[in-house]
Amino acid sequence: MEPFTLDRRTLLLGSIAASIRAAAAPARLETLSDWLRADSKAREAGVQSCLERIRAMDPSIQAWVQVLPQKPTGSGKLSGIPFGAKDIIETRGLATEYGSPVYKGRIGTVDAAIVQDLRGRGAILLGKTHTTAFAMRDPAPTRNPRNLDHTPGGSSSGSAAAVAAGMVPIAIGTQTTGSVLRPASYSGVTGFKASYGLLSLGGVLQYAKSLDTLGFFTHTPADMLLLWDALGHPTGREEDFAVGVPEPMPEVEPEMSAAFKNAVSSLRKAKVSTRPVDISSMLTKLADAQHTISFYEAARFHQQRFNQYGDRLGYLATLVREGLQISEAHYDEATRFVAASRLRLTEMYKATPVILVPAATGPAPLGLTYTGDGRMNSPWSALGTPAISIPMPVSDGLPLGLQLTADHGEDARLLRTSVRLHRILHGK
């Protein structure tokens, strides 16, 4: 496989040829399940198919900063399976520009720990996916593959879009507020944020040290469970238990409210035990606490960068100015509230080991200037709990995600439950 750098001209010239070849191509590997069942020859052909798909589609979607396939460094269950990595994740010899014009042309010098892990298990890094600048608010150029007039969400914009468009079966993201779960909901794919501290952040640009967490995008929850297993994590065995449903409901847009209620109704008809949980008020306060913590920590981490570049950093400059105004006492108050809430939620999880909430306030916003509201996700980022967004049935319109959460360290239980609920909701 010859590596190549994918620039705009290469994409445009390749799109016509790719369309012609696609008609005669073998069945495309899409889900991770497909890839794991395929032999080495089929996986090699699948990689070429991914590259052709990128050539054909990325001129309009713009999920990728750079495509330059990197050979694996080992072998394992993921041998020959391609993936993409968010552009705040360090990669040796590939663009690592943090989504910022200030760092345009910067090349990484080492592979981040998660990239080393995947490549060591045989996976092929296809390239880098677009992120909002510094994983904050300045939008990436990426469009939503489900409707190009809408954002795919942020900050893991390119990773979500690359999986949604079938360009790769796996992509890495990160979450400090809602940067995995919200793009997954908007783009109609599965997005999983692991428990805080469970996966190494070595080589990942810091945002807020007590909140930053790695995550992944796949097509389905079943794929995510397979990925978790392939990464060497226990997956356990499925068991019956009650799931928690917030009453009253958090404030969300009408489309999300209707889809969430329909999903819960479908689960109840399928004999899934549900129990009400009174968490909406606490989630609102947790979202405020997360905002305080993230601004306080990010401002102090990026202060030297701000001193050097000032307003050239875009929204990061605003964040630093605002974050430096947050007092240590206010920060400590927010962290104490999070700690107390964590204890309260741990007790709730004993009765309802998985709690369901909307994965976003609504469908993907129109346009690319605003990547969406993260308040449905930020409480779980503050708590450090694992969370996953799975697609809900939607008769028309843009995708909507169902968010499942569990207690810290209960990642496997959460993934197993997401597979079960997804099968019920989609009749599979």
Secondary structure, 3 states (H helix, E strand, C coil): CCCCCCCHHHHHHHHHHHHHHHHHCCCCCCCHHHHHHCCHHHHHHHHHHHHHHHHHHHHHHCCEEEEEEECCCCCCCCCCCEEEEECCECCECCECCCCCHHHCCCEECCCCHHHHHHHHCCCEEEEEECCCHHHCCCCCCCCECCECCECCCCCCHHHHHHHHCCCCCEEEEEECCCCCHHHHHHHCCEEEECCCCCCCCCCECCCCCCCCEEEEEECCHHHHHHHHHHCCCCCCCCCCCCEEEECCCCCCCHHHHHHHHHHHHHHHHCCCCEEEECCHHHHHHHHHHHHHHHHHHHHHHCHHHHHHHHHHHCHHHHHHHHHCCCCHHHHHHHHHHHHHHHHHHHHHHHHCCEEEEECCCCCCCEECCCCCCCCCCHHHHHHCCCEEEEECCCCCCCCCEEEEEECCCCHHHHHHHHHHHHHHHHCC
